[in-house]
Amino acid sequence: MTDQVPQRAPERDEKAEEKVDEKREEKEEKAPDEKWRRDPVGSATWAAILIWVGVALLLGNVDAVARYPWWETWAVVLAGVGVILLVEILVRYLRPEHRRPLGGNLILALVLLGVGLGELVDWDLVWPAILIAVGVVFLLRGLFARR
């Protein structure tokens, strides 16, 4: 008597492996880091931040703004970065293909804007406004959260 081992059809195994490979590739394409790997809005935001910081520091260092008594270089830097982040948030909100969670960036933008403006104008006016704005952000996120 001969011992015969049943052999599988090689075509069937290859097709099953191809399907598994295709599903794995689909999952990799949908991974969150892959989704945001090519992010032109983020790249433009970082470029704008670096340019703004460089310009503000250069103006402060060469005394080009000496005639403006309100000019505090780091306050202007922080306020400008806050404004740039707010513009990024607006762009991401208006363009669905670039959308991603914005709550943390919005709070960071408001805090940077608050610190910058607080140095340039009266602190007593800026921080209550920033706290109110952060509270409104939390309220809107709670009301309009996707379920």
Contact map, one row per residue, 1 for C-alpha under 8 A:
111000000000000000000000000000000000000000000000000000000000000000000000000000000000000000000000000000000000000000000000000000000000000000000000000
111100000000000000000000000000000000000000000000000000000000000000000000000000000000000000000000000000000000000000000000000000000000000000000000000
111110000000000000000000000000000000000000000000000000000000000000000000000000000000000000000000000000000000000000000000000000000000000000000000000
011111000000000000000000000000000000000000000000000000000000000000000000000000000000000000000000000000000000000000000000000000000000000000000000000
001111100000000000000000000000000000000000000000000000000000000000000000000000000000000000000000000000000000000000000000000000000000000000000000000
000111110000000000000000000000000000000000000000000000000000000000000000000000000000000000000000000000000000000000000000000000000000000000000000000
000011111000000000000000000000000000000000000000000000000000000000000000000000000000000000000000000000000000000000000000000000000000000000000000000
000001111101100000000000000000000000000000000000000000000000000000000000000000000000000000000000000000000000000000000000000000000000000000000000000
000000111111100000000000000000000000000000000000000000000000000000000000000000000000000000000000000000000000000000000000000000000000000000000000000
000000011111110000000000000000000000000000000000000000000000000000000000000000000000000000000000000000000000000000000000000000000000000000000000000
000000001111111000000000000000000000000000000000000000000000000000000000000000000000000000000000000000000000000000000000000000000000000000000000000
000000011111111100000000000000000000000000000000000000000000000000000000000000000000000000000000000000000000000000000000000000000000000000000000000
000000011111111110000000000000000000000000000000000000000000000000000000000000000000000000000000000000000000000000000000000000000000000000000000000
000000000111111111000000000000000000000000000000000000000000000000000000000000000000000000000000000000000000000000000000000000000000000000000000000
000000000011111111100000000000000000000000000000000000000000000000000000000000000000000000000000000000000000000000000000000000000000000000000000000
000000000001111111110000000000000000000000000000000000000000000000000000000000000000000000000000000000000000000000000000000000000000000000000000000
000000000000111111111000000000000000000000000000000000000000000000000000000000000000000000000000000000000000000000000000000000000000000000000000000
000000000000011111111100000000000000000000000000000000000000000000000000000000000000000000000000000000000000000000000000000000000000000000000000000
000000000000001111111110000000000000000000000000000000000000000000000000000000000000000000000000000000000000000000000000000000000000000000000000000
000000000000000111111111000000000000000000000000000000000000000000000000000000000000000000000000000000000000000000000000000000000000000000000000000
000000000000000011111111100000000000000000000000000000000000000000000000000000000000000000000000000000000000000000000000000000000000000000000000000
000000000000000001111111110000000000000000000000000000000000000000000000000000000000000000000000000000000000000000000000000000000000000000000000000
000000000000000000111111111000000000000000000000000000000000000000000000000000000000000000000000000000000000000000000000000000000000000000000000000
000000000000000000011111111100000000000000000000000000000000000000000000000000000000000000000000000000000000000000000000000000000000000000000000000
000000000000000000001111111110000000000000000000000000000000000000000000000000000000000000000000000000000000000000000000000000000000000000000000000
000000000000000000000111111111000000000000000000000000000000000000000000000000000000000000000000000000000000000000000000000000000000000000000000000
000000000000000000000011111111100000000000000000000000000000000000000000000000000000000000000000000000000000000000000000000000000000000000000000000
000000000000000000000001111111100100000000000000000000000000000000000000000000000000000000000000000000000000000000000000000000000000000000000000000
000000000000000000000000111111100110000000000000000000000000000000000000000000000000000000000000000000000000000000000000000000000000000000000000000
000000000000000000000000011111110110000000000000000000000000000000000000000000000000000000000000000000000000000000000000000000000000000000000000000
000000000000000000000000001111111110000000000000000000000000000000000000000000000000000000000000000000000000000000000000000000000000000000000000000
000000000000000000000000000001111111000000000000000000000000000000000000000000000000000000000000000000000000000000000000000000000000000000000000000
000000000000000000000000000000111111100000000000000000000000000000000000000000000000000000000000000000000000000000000000000000000000000000000000000
000000000000000000000000000111111111110000000000000000000000000000000000000000000000000000000000000000000000000000000000000000000000000000000000000
000000000000000000000000000011111111110000000000000000000000000000000000000000000000000000000000000000000000000000000000000000000000000000000000000
000000000000000000000000000000011111111000000000000000000000000000000000000000000000000000000000000000000000000000000000000000000000000000000000000
000000000000000000000000000000001111111000000000000000000000000000000000000000000000000000000000000000000000000000000000000000000000000000000000000
000000000000000000000000000000000111111100000000000000000000000000000000000000000000000000000000000000000000000000000000000000000000000000000000000
000000000000000000000000000000000001111111100000000000000000000000000000000000000000000000000000010000000000000000000000000000000000000000000000000
000000000000000000000000000000000000011111110000000000000000000000000000000000000000000000000000000000000000000000000000000000000000000000000000000
000000000000000000000000000000000000001111111000000000000000000000000000000000000000000100110000010000000000000000000000000000000000000000000000000
000000000000000000000000000000000000001111111100000000000000000000000000000000000000000100000000000000000000000000000000000000000000000000000000000
000000000000000000000000000000000000001111111110000000000000000000000000000000000000000000000000000000000000000000000000000000000000000000000000000
000000000000000000000000000000000000000111111111000000000000000000000000000000000000000000000000000000000000000000000000000000000000000000000000000
000000000000000000000000000000000000000011111111100000000000000000000000000000000001100100000000000000000000000000000000000000000000000000000000000
000000000000000000000000000000000000000001111111110000000000000000000000000000000000000000000000000000000000000000000000000000000000000000000000000
000000000000000000000000000000000000000000111111111000000000000000000000000000000000000000000000000000000000000000000000000000000000000000000000000
000000000000000000000000000000000000000000011111111100000000000000000000000000000001000000000000000000000000000000000000000000000000000000000000000
000000000000000000000000000000000000000000001111111110000000000000000000000000011001000000000000000000000000000000000000000000000000000000000000000
000000000000000000000000000000000000000000000111111111000000000000000000000000000000000000000000000000000000000000000000000000000000000000000000000
000000000000000000000000000000000000000000000011111111100000000000000000000000000000000000000000000000000000000000000000000000000000000000000000000
000000000000000000000000000000000000000000000001111111110000000000000000000010011000000000000000000000000000000000000000000000000000000000000000000
000000000000000000000000000000000000000000000000111111111000000000000000000010001000000000000000000000000000000000000000000000000000000000000000000
000000000000000000000000000000000000000000000000011111111100000000000000000000000000000000000000000000000000000000000000000000000000000000000000000
000000000000000000000000000000000000000000000000001111111110000000000000000000000000000000000000000000000000000000000000000000000000000000000000000
000000000000000000000000000000000000000000000000000111111111000000000000100110000000000000000000000000000000000000000000000000000000000000000000000
000000000000000000000000000000000000000000000000000011111111100000000000110010000000000000000000000000000000000000000000000000000000000000000000000
000000000000000000000000000000000000000000000000000001111111110000000000000000000000000000000000000000000000000000000000000000000000000000000000000
000000000000000000000000000000000000000000000000000000111111111110000000000000000000000000000000000000000000000000000000000000000000000000000000000
000000000000000000000000000000000000000000000000000000011111111111000000100000000000000000000000000000000000000000000000000000000000000000000000000
000000000000000000000000000000000000000000000000000000001111111100000000000000000000000000000000000000000000000000000000000000000000000000000000000
000000000000000000000000000000000000000000000000000000000111111100000000000000000000000000000000000000000000000000000000000000000000000000000000000
000000000000000000000000000000000000000000000000000000000011111111000000000000000000000000000000000000000000000000000000000000000000000000000000000
000000000000000000000000000000000000000000000000000000000011111111100000000000000000000000000000000000000000000000000000000000000000000000000000000
000000000000000000000000000000000000000000000000000000000011001111110010000000000000000000000000000000000000000000000000000000000000000000000000000
000000000000000000000000000000000000000000000000000000000001001111111010000000000000000000000000000000000000000000000000000000000000000000000000000
000000000000000000000000000000000000000000000000000000000000000111111000000000000000000000000000000000000000000000000000000000000000000000000000000
000000000000000000000000000000000000000000000000000000000000000011111110000000000000000000000000000000000000000000000000000000000000000000000000000
000000000000000000000000000000000000000000000000000000000000000001111110000000000000000000000000000000000000000000000000000000000000000000000000000
000000000000000000000000000000000000000000000000000000000000000000011111000000000000000000000000000000000000000000000001000000000000000000000000000
000000000000000000000000000000000000000000000000000000000000000011011111101100000000000000000000000000000000000000000001000000000000000000000000000
000000000000000000000000000000000000000000000000000000000000000000000111111100000000000000000000000000000000000000000011000000000000000000000000000
000000000000000000000000000000000000000000000000000000011001000000000011111110000000000000000000000000000000000000000000000000000000000000000000000
000000000000000000000000000000000000000000000000000000001000000000000001111111000000000000000000000000000000000000010000000000000000000000000000000
000000000000000000000000000000000000000000000000000000000000000000000011111111100000000000000000000000000000000000111111000000000000000000000000000
000000000000000000000000000000000000000000000000000000010000000000000011111111110000000000000000000000000000000000011001000000000000000000000000000
000000000000000000000000000000000000000000000000000110011000000000000000111111111000000000000000000000000000000000010000000000000000000000000000000
000000000000000000000000000000000000000000000000000000000000000000000000011111111100000000000000000000000000000110110000000000000000000000000000000
000000000000000000000000000000000000000000000000000000000000000000000000001111111110000000000000000000000000000111111000000000000000000000000000000
000000000000000000000000000000000000000000000000100100000000000000000000000111111111000000000000000000000000000010010000000000000000000000000000000
000000000000000000000000000000000000000000000000100110000000000000000000000011111111100000000000000000000000100110000000000000000000000000000000000
000000000000000000000000000000000000000000000000000000000000000000000000000001111111110000000000000000000001111110000000000000000000000000000000000
000000000000000000000000000000000000000000000000000000000000000000000000000000111111111000000000000000000000100010000000000000000000000000000000000
000000000000000000000000000000000000000000001001100000000000000000000000000000011111111100000000000000000000000000000000000000000000000000000000000
000000000000000000000000000000000000000000001000000000000000000000000000000000001111111110000000000000001100100000000000000000000000000000000000000
000000000000000000000000000000000000000000000000000000000000000000000000000000000111111111000000000000000100100000000000000000000000000000000000000
000000000000000000000000000000000000000000000000000000000000000000000000000000000011111111100000000000000000000000000000000000000000000000000000000
000000000000000000000000000000000000000011001000000000000000000000000000000000000001111111110000000000000000000000000000000000000000000000000000000
000000000000000000000000000000000000000000000000000000000000000000000000000000000000111111111000000001001100000000000000000000000000000000000000000
000000000000000000000000000000000000000000000000000000000000000000000000000000000000011111111100000000000000000000000000000000000000000000000000000
000000000000000000000000000000000000000010000000000000000000000000000000000000000000001111111110010000000000000000000000000000000000000000000000000
000000000000000000000000000000000000000010000000000000000000000000000000000000000000000111111111011100000000000000000000000000000000000000000000000
000000000000000000000000000000000000000000000000000000000000000000000000000000000000000011111111011000000000000000000000000000000000000000000000000
000000000000000000000000000000000000000000000000000000000000000000000000000000000000000001111111000000000000000000000000000000000000000000000000000
000000000000000000000000000000000000000000000000000000000000000000000000000000000000000000111111111000000000000000000000000000000000000000000000000
000000000000000000000000000000000000000000000000000000000000000000000000000000000000000000011111111000000000000000000000000000000000000000000000000
000000000000000000000000000000000000000000000000000000000000000000000000000000000000000000000011111000000000000000000000000000000000000000000000000
000000000000000000000000000000000000001010000000000000000000000000000000000000000000000000111011111100000000000000000000000000000000000000000000000
000000000000000000000000000000000000000000000000000000000000000000000000000000000000000000011011111110000000000000000000000000000000000000000000000
000000000000000000000000000000000000000000000000000000000000000000000000000000000000000000010000011111000000000000000000000000000000000000000000000
000000000000000000000000000000000000000000000000000000000000000000000000000000000000000000000000001111110000000000000000000000000000000000000000000
000000000000000000000000000000000000000000000000000000000000000000000000000000000000000010000000000111111100000000000000000000000000000000000000000
000000000000000000000000000000000000000000000000000000000000000000000000000000000000000000000000000011111110000000000000000000000000000010001000000
000000000000000000000000000000000000000000000000000000000000000000000000000000000000000000000000000011111111000000000000000000000000000000000000000
000000000000000000000000000000000000000000000000000000000000000000000000000000000000100010000000000001111111100000000000000000000000000000000000000
000000000000000000000000000000000000000000000000000000000000000000000000000000000000110010000000000001111111110000000000000000000000000000000000000
000000000000000000000000000000000000000000000000000000000000000000000000000000000000000000000000000000111111111000000000000000000000010000000000000
000000000000000000000000000000000000000000000000000000000000000000000000000000000100000000000000000000011111111100000000000000000000000000000000000
000000000000000000000000000000000000000000000000000000000000000000000000000000001110110000000000000000001111111110000000000000000000000000000000000
000000000000000000000000000000000000000000000000000000000000000000000000000000000100000000000000000000000111111111000000000000000100110000000000000
000000000000000000000000000000000000000000000000000000000000000000000000000000000100000000000000000000000011111111100000000000000100000000000000000
000000000000000000000000000000000000000000000000000000000000000000000000000001101100000000000000000000000001111111110000000000000000000000000000000
000000000000000000000000000000000000000000000000000000000000000000000000000001111110000000000000000000000000111111111000000000000000000000000000000
000000000000000000000000000000000000000000000000000000000000000000000000000000100000000000000000000000000000011111111100000001100100000000000000000
000000000000000000000000000000000000000000000000000000000000000000000000001001100000000000000000000000000000001111111110000000000000000000000000000
000000000000000000000000000000000000000000000000000000000000000000000000011111110000000000000000000000000000000111111111000000000000000000000000000
000000000000000000000000000000000000000000000000000000000000000000000000001100100000000000000000000000000000000011111111111001000000000000000000000
000000000000000000000000000000000000000000000000000000000000000000000000001000000000000000000000000000000000000001111111111011100000000000000000000
000000000000000000000000000000000000000000000000000000000000000000000001001000000000000000000000000000000000000000111111111000000000000000000000000
000000000000000000000000000000000000000000000000000000000000000000000111001100000000000000000000000000000000000000011111110000000000000000000000000
000000000000000000000000000000000000000000000000000000000000000000000000000000000000000000000000000000000000000000001111111001000000000000000000000
000000000000000000000000000000000000000000000000000000000000000000000000000000000000000000000000000000000000000000001111111111000000000000000000000
000000000000000000000000000000000000000000000000000000000000000000000000000000000000000000000000000000000000000000001110111111100000000000000000000
000000000000000000000000000000000000000000000000000000000000000000000000000000000000000000000000000000000000000000000000011111110000000000000000000
000000000000000000000000000000000000000000000000000000000000000000000000000000000000000000000000000000000000000000000100011111111000000000000000000
000000000000000000000000000000000000000000000000000000000000000000000000000000000000000000000000000000000000000001001100111111111100000000000000000
000000000000000000000000000000000000000000000000000000000000000000000000000000000000000000000000000000000000000001000100001111111110000000000000000
000000000000000000000000000000000000000000000000000000000000000000000000000000000000000000000000000000000000000000000000000111111111000000000000000
000000000000000000000000000000000000000000000000000000000000000000000000000000000000000000000000000000000000000000000000000011111111100000000000000
000000000000000000000000000000000000000000000000000000000000000000000000000000000000000000000000000000000000011001000000000001111111110000000000000
000000000000000000000000000000000000000000000000000000000000000000000000000000000000000000000000000000000000000000000000000000111111111000000000000
000000000000000000000000000000000000000000000000000000000000000000000000000000000000000000000000000000000000000000000000000000011111111100000000000
000000000000000000000000000000000000000000000000000000000000000000000000000000000000000000000000000000000000010000000000000000001111111110000000000
000000000000000000000000000000000000000000000000000000000000000000000000000000000000000000000000000000000010010000000000000000000111111111000000000
000000000000000000000000000000000000000000000000000000000000000000000000000000000000000000000000000000000000000000000000000000000011111111100000000
000000000000000000000000000000000000000000000000000000000000000000000000000000000000000000000000000000000000000000000000000000000001111111110000000
000000000000000000000000000000000000000000000000000000000000000000000000000000000000000000000000000000100000000000000000000000000000111111111000000
000000000000000000000000000000000000000000000000000000000000000000000000000000000000000000000000000000000000000000000000000000000000011111111100000
000000000000000000000000000000000000000000000000000000000000000000000000000000000000000000000000000000000000000000000000000000000000001111111110000
000000000000000000000000000000000000000000000000000000000000000000000000000000000000000000000000000000000000000000000000000000000000000111111111100
000000000000000000000000000000000000000000000000000000000000000000000000000000000000000000000000000000100000000000000000000000000000000011111111100
000000000000000000000000000000000000000000000000000000000000000000000000000000000000000000000000000000000000000000000000000000000000000001111111100
000000000000000000000000000000000000000000000000000000000000000000000000000000000000000000000000000000000000000000000000000000000000000000111111100
000000000000000000000000000000000000000000000000000000000000000000000000000000000000000000000000000000000000000000000000000000000000000000011111110
000000000000000000000000000000000000000000000000000000000000000000000000000000000000000000000000000000000000000000000000000000000000000000011111111
000000000000000000000000000000000000000000000000000000000000000000000000000000000000000000000000000000000000000000000000000000000000000000000001111
000000000000000000000000000000000000000000000000000000000000000000000000000000000000000000000000000000000000000000000000000000000000000000000000111
